[in-house]
């Protein structure tokens, strides 16, 4: 009877200390048919510019010499400039929410979308400097999407991805994936907004997370991966690791007990 009790206790310790497989799988179709293929339409609000954002602005025209002064470099093609160089040569949104463009001067962009900024610059150029016949083409982009990820992640730190949209899954994959001790059900997104900071929690094991407005990151988002309680227990993350740790502990306790009886 005692052996059965000891085996039961050992089983409970192993079962509660190792990380369940269901806690490691992303985007599970919980409660649905596993064979069902579901097409989802994710909706994300357009990003509105904030202070310290960096914009890449390039202009083209039938006569390219007319717009050389507006581009980042008058002596090089825009496509030849590395994305990292935009930090020094791009248009930074100052503390007043404005950028300074040659000839045009200051343009208020705080709270505007990229498309709205493009339309504003294009309109001012056509109204004040060029005619429609010049065929002005304005291109405005964010100079990379920067985010910081920390906690139970393979490669924590600040990363920059040079694309228009970045999902939380892409950010995690780019940072070395969540470790086995990371809590995929409690991923925090801390987002800077004009009125302060907002915190949201995502469950990455549930496919419904793709419906969240936080599934796509915004510039300067902070992502924090919390640890599972198994990490603080220190008993192991898999069944075999847990058994090995528990057996070692039992051996140590038995040795100490036997030694204490000899004194």
ABEGO torsion letter per residue (X at the ends): XAAAAAAAAAAAAAAAABBBAAAABBGBBBGBBAABBBBBBBBBBBBBBBBGBBBBBBBBBABAAAAAAABABAABBAAABBAAAAAAABBBBBAAGBBBBBGAEBBBABGBBAAAAAAAAAAAAAAAABBAAAGBBBBBBBBEBBBBBBEBBABBEBBBBBBABBBAAAAAAAAGEBBAABBAABBBBBBBBAAEBBBBBBBAABAAAAABAAABBBBGBBBBBBBBAAAAAGAEABAAAAAAAAAAAAAAAAAAAAAAAAX
